[in-house]
Amino acid sequence: MPESATPEKGILISPTSSRSVTETVNGSHKFVIQGYSLAKGMGIGKHIASDNFTVGGYQWAIYFYPDGKNPEDNSAYVSVFIALASEGTDVRALFELTLIDQSGKGKHKVHSHFDRSLESGPYTLKYRGSMWGYKRFYRRAMLETSDFLKDDCLKINCTVGVVVSAIDCSRLHSIQVPDSDIGDHFGTLLENQEGSDIVFNVDGDKFYAHKLVLAARSPVFRAEFFDGLEEEDKHEIIITDMEPKVFKALLHFIYRDTLIDDEELVPSNSSTSSSSCVSPVSETLAAKLLAAADKYGLARLRLMCESYLCKDISVNSVAKTLALADRYHAMELKAVCLKFAAENLGAVVRSDGFEYLKENCPALQSEILKTVAGCEEECSSGGKSRSVWAQLSDGGDTNGRRVNSSS
């Protein structure tokens, strides 16, 4: 008689787990509104828009309405809104708008969803163009006598927190890896002068550095230190074409891979000020550092300087910035200058900077005209609503100020 089969014991499987995590991906944008008094009167429902900025995979923009958004308020209030500027459906987000107190007292006006319980949850933006904000953000008469307005300038900080949900298994047990601090270590090496084997004499100031670090970062230094086999080993180099503060900023970048924190990187005056009050663009630290980057073959430093100089382009500065970009092979900055000059041709040709181009860089004038021709082609294909050449007949804006309005 066959033996009865005994059931096998079930195999124990370890229980699995997962976790649903809902959190916000946060990002901020600072919007500076220069020339507030000139923006007034543009009309109820018309706004000045910030550049688009990206948070949580979506693009956003800040809309400032100098005459308000609501016709019923008769321009008694300014309005501020945050708009979804890219395609999206039912995007859930938290927002914070801060009007900056420019007196230094820190009494900012803050409207925030963060750090408080929301009865109905985060705000939902249904589609591109949806907005959140305040029609009555601030009473205009009070704003114009407050510490929020200084030198005809307003500053608004915006924080967006996009709500995202995900099933997270790996983060139940995770180890956080800190950001790289190699720049800090190399910066300390520079500051302590430990192991230095080369000295730079810049107008009497001594800078101690390390040949290997310099050679690793700059092909020019590499050739100078290691390719000239017949030369004696150098221990001191005299720099005659650079100021000490520029060379210090150069070394800071080479060792730390960041720009030095210096208010002289760009002019402290607004680009809308009269040309007599603004330092020439060539005298800024960013411009001098651009020249140093070109001299020593530092492509990343060149781009970082281009980015800084790009922020300060105006009708009054674009011509000399263009000449600077051309001289030091700053191609990104040059392209921006050419496009700006073409789009503001009427005002640019009447500026002092354009006269500078006539006398010193006539070839760049030809490049501007070629760019204008390209803009004209865009006009004919519907890319622009108005001929660029038509600006020559109306004189443009000669104060170096551009305020683009839209409704």
Secondary structure as UniProt FT lines:
FT   STRAND          19..34
FT   HELIX           36..39
FT   TURN            40..41
FT   TURN            44..45
FT   STRAND          47..49
FT   STRAND          53..55
FT   TURN            56..57
FT   STRAND          58..65
FT   TURN            66..67
FT   HELIX           71..73
FT   TURN            74..75
FT   STRAND          77..84
FT   STRAND          91..99
FT   TURN            102..103
FT   STRAND          109..112
FT   TURN            114..115
FT   TURN            119..120
FT   STRAND          123..125
FT   TURN            128..129
FT   STRAND          131..139
FT   HELIX           140..143
FT   TURN            144..145
FT   TURN            147..148
FT   TURN            151..152
FT   STRAND          153..168
FT   HELIX           170..172
FT   HELIX           182..192
FT   TURN            193..195
FT   STRAND          198..202
FT   TURN            203..204
FT   STRAND          205..209
FT   HELIX           211..217
FT   HELIX           219..222
FT   HELIX           223..227
FT   TURN            229..230
FT   STRAND          236..239
FT   HELIX           244..256
FT   HELIX           263..265
FT   TURN            271..272
FT   TURN            275..277
FT   HELIX           281..283
FT   HELIX           285..296
FT   HELIX           299..310
FT   TURN            311..312
FT   TURN            315..317
FT   HELIX           318..327
FT   TURN            328..329
FT   HELIX           331..343
FT   HELIX           345..348
FT   TURN            349..350
FT   HELIX           352..360
FT   HELIX           362..380
FT   TURN            381..382
FT   TURN            389..390
FT   HELIX           391..394
FT   TURN            398..399
FT   STRAND          405..406
//
